[in-house]
Amino acid sequence: MLSARLTIDGSAAKVAMPAMGPETGRELPRTETRMTEKNGTVTIEVTAADTSAMRAALNSHLECIRIIEDIEDLTEMKP
């Protein structure tokens, strides 16, 4: 079994739980994901049966994090 941990802190962590909660709650074949928040830091723990499942899960979560950060950057840019 493979495992990985992603940690999000700062302002992106504030929206990560509500934004990514449904994603981590989905059942994916050969993959389990758990998301926790403590002291303003969000941790996503992924376990997978094989490298293909792990790659797919990590790509999905990293893409969500990237979108959160992109939206944060756009909303901070005010004329």
MIFI-661706 format. One line per 5 residues: number of its first residue (from 1); their letters; for each residue x, y negated, z of N, C-alpha, C, O. Coordinates in steps of 0.05 Angstrom, whole numbers, plus 5000, padded with zeros to 4 digits. Last residue first. Layout:
REM MIFI-661706
NUM = A = X:Y:Z:X:Y:Z:X:Y:Z:X:Y:Z ~ ...
REM end
This chain:
REM MIFI-661706
79 = PKMET = 4840:4069:4821:4851:4044:4808:4853:4021:4827:4861:3999:4819 ~ 4863:4126:4855:4842:4106:4852:4854:4080:4840:4876:4072:4848 ~ 4877:4188:4866:4884:4168:4846:4861:4149:4842:4842:4154:4827 ~ 4853:4225:4898:4870:4206:4911:4878:4183:4892:4886:4162:4901 ~ 4827:4258:4862:4811:4241:4880:4827:4220:4895:4816:4200:4904
74 = LDEID = 4870:4285:4838:4853:4267:4823:4837:4248:4840:4833:4225:4833 ~ 4891:4314:4882:4908:4294:4868:4891:4275:4852:4896:4251:4853 ~ 4847:4349:4892:4856:4330:4912:4873:4308:4900:4870:4284:4907 ~ 4847:4377:4844:4824:4360:4851:4832:4340:4872:4824:4316:4871 ~ 4896:4404:4850:4892:4386:4828:4869:4367:4833:4871:4343:4828
69 = EIIRI = 4887:4435:4897:4907:4414:4897:4904:4394:4874:4908:4370:4878 ~ 4846:4468:4877:4841:4452:4901:4861:4429:4901:4854:4406:4906 ~ 4874:4493:4836:4851:4477:4829:4845:4458:4853:4839:4435:4849 ~ 4912:4522:4865:4921:4502:4846:4898:4483:4839:4902:4459:4838 ~ 4879:4557:4893:4895:4538:4908:4904:4515:4889:4903:4492:4897
64 = CELHS = 4859:4587:4849:4841:4572:4866:4856:4551:4882:4846:4528:4884 ~ 4907:4611:4832:4893:4593:4814:4873:4576:4830:4870:4552:4825 ~ 4919:4643:4876:4937:4621:4870:4924:4601:4851:4928:4577:4853 ~ 4877:4680:4872:4879:4663:4895:4897:4639:4890:4891:4616:4898 ~ 4888:4705:4822:4862:4693:4827:4864:4673:4850:4854:4650:4848
59 = NLAAR = 4940:4724:4829:4935:4705:4808:4908:4690:4814:4907:4666:4810 ~ 4930:4762:4871:4947:4738:4876:4942:4717:4855:4941:4693:4861 ~ 4898:4799:4843:4888:4785:4866:4904:4760:4872:4892:4739:4877 ~ 4932:4816:4801:4907:4804:4795:4896:4788:4819:4886:4766:4815 ~ 4975:4838:4831:4980:4815:4813:4953:4801:4807:4952:4777:4807
54 = MASTD = 4949:4880:4858:4961:4858:4873:4965:4834:4855:4959:4811:4863 ~ 4935:4913:4816:4914:4901:4832:4925:4878:4848:4911:4858:4851 ~ 4987:4926:4797:4967:4912:4779:4945:4899:4795:4937:4876:4790 ~ 5011:4952:4841:5021:4926:4832:5001:4911:4814:5000:4887:4815 ~ 4961:4980:4886:4982:4982:4866:4990:4954:4856:4976:4934:4863
49 = AATVE = 4927:4970:4928:4936:4997:4924:4959:4999:4905:4975:5018:4906 ~ 4937:4913:4971:4929:4925:4946:4941:4953:4943:4963:4959:4953 ~ 4920:4859:5012:4931:4886:5010:4920:4898:4985:4897:4895:4978 ~ 4931:4793:5032:4921:4811:5011:4935:4837:5013:4960:4839:5016 ~ 4912:4739:5070:4927:4765:5070:4914:4783:5050:4890:4789:5051
44 = ITVTG = 4918:4673:5077:4904:4693:5061:4922:4717:5060:4945:4716:5051 ~ 4910:4622:5124:4926:4645:5116:4909:4665:5101:4887:4673:5110 ~ 4912:4554:5136:4896:4576:5126:4916:4598:5116:4935:4592:5102 ~ 4918:4511:5190:4932:4526:5170:4915:4550:5162:4905:4564:5179 ~ 4893:4486:5233:4895:4471:5208:4911:4486:5186:4916:4474:5165
39 = NKETM = 4894:4526:5273:4909:4501:5277:4913:4486:5250:4935:4475:5245 ~ 4877:4576:5229:4886:4570:5256:4902:4545:5256:4922:4542:5241 ~ 4837:4619:5192:4846:4591:5196:4854:4588:5225:4839:4597:5243 ~ 4840:4673:5144:4837:4662:5171:4847:4633:5172:4863:4625:5155 ~ 4819:4724:5101:4826:4695:5103:4820:4686:5131:4798:4690:5142
34 = RTETR = 4836:4782:5066:4826:4771:5091:4836:4742:5093:4859:4736:5087 ~ 4823:4831:5018:4832:4804:5024:4819:4795:5050:4796:4799:5055 ~ 4841:4889:4983:4827:4878:5006:4839:4851:5012:4864:4848:5011 ~ 4834:4930:4924:4845:4906:4937:4827:4898:4961:4803:4900:4960 ~ 4810:4968:4892:4838:4973:4901:4850:4949:4916:4875:4949:4919
29 = PLERG = 4763:4923:4864:4774:4951:4865:4803:4951:4874:4819:4935:4864 ~ 4737:4875:4908:4752:4881:4884:4763:4909:4886:4772:4917:4907 ~ 4685:4840:4934:4697:4866:4934:4711:4871:4907:4698:4870:4886 ~ 4692:4774:4960:4684:4793:4938:4699:4819:4941:4721:4821:4950 ~ 4712:4741:4998:4692:4760:5006:4684:4780:4985:4670:4799:4991
24 = TEPGM = 4746:4707:4972:4758:4728:4989:4738:4748:4998:4745:4771:5005 ~ 4707:4676:4946:4727:4691:4931:4739:4713:4947:4743:4736:4938 ~ 4681:4650:4988:4666:4669:4972:4685:4687:4955:4680:4710:4950 ~ 4726:4618:5009:4713:4639:5024:4697:4659:5007:4701:4683:5011 ~ 4745:4575:4981:4755:4602:4973:4742:4625:4988:4746:4648:4982
19 = APMAV = 4718:4531:5003:4720:4534:4974:4728:4563:4966:4718:4573:4946 ~ 4722:4536:5059:4696:4536:5046:4697:4541:5016:4679:4553:5004 ~ 4781:4540:5062:4763:4560:5073:4735:4559:5060:4726:4579:5050 ~ 4802:4494:5035:4808:4521:5026:4787:4541:5036:4778:4558:5021 ~ 4797:4444:5056:4776:4453:5038:4780:4481:5029:4762:4492:5015
14 = KAASG = 4842:4441:5090:4815:4433:5100:4792:4443:5082:4771:4449:5092 ~ 4886:4453:5061:4876:4474:5079:4848:4467:5088:4832:4485:5094 ~ 4899:4406:5036:4887:4427:5020:4875:4449:5037:4855:4462:5029 ~ 4926:4377:5075:4899:4370:5069:4885:4391:5052:4860:4393:5053 ~ 4965:4429:5108:4960:4402:5098:4931:4397:5091:4914:4412:5100
9 = DITLR = 4973:4495:5081:4971:4476:5103:4967:4448:5091:4965:4445:5066 ~ 4968:4563:5069:4961:4536:5059:4959:4518:5083:4945:4524:5103 ~ 5001:4622:5052:4994:4603:5073:4990:4575:5060:5005:4566:5044 ~ 4993:4690:5036:4994:4662:5025:4986:4644:5048:4967:4649:5062 ~ 5022:4752:5036:5010:4732:5053:5014:4704:5039:5037:4697:5033
4 = ASLM = 5014:4820:5017:5025:4794:5012:5009:4774:5029:4986:4779:5037 ~ 5028:4890:5007:5015:4868:5021:5029:4842:5015:5053:4842:5009 ~ 5012:4956:4983:5027:4931:4981:5013:4910:4997:4988:4911:5000 ~ 5017:5023:5000:5000:5000:5000:5018:4975:5000:5037:4974:5016
REM end
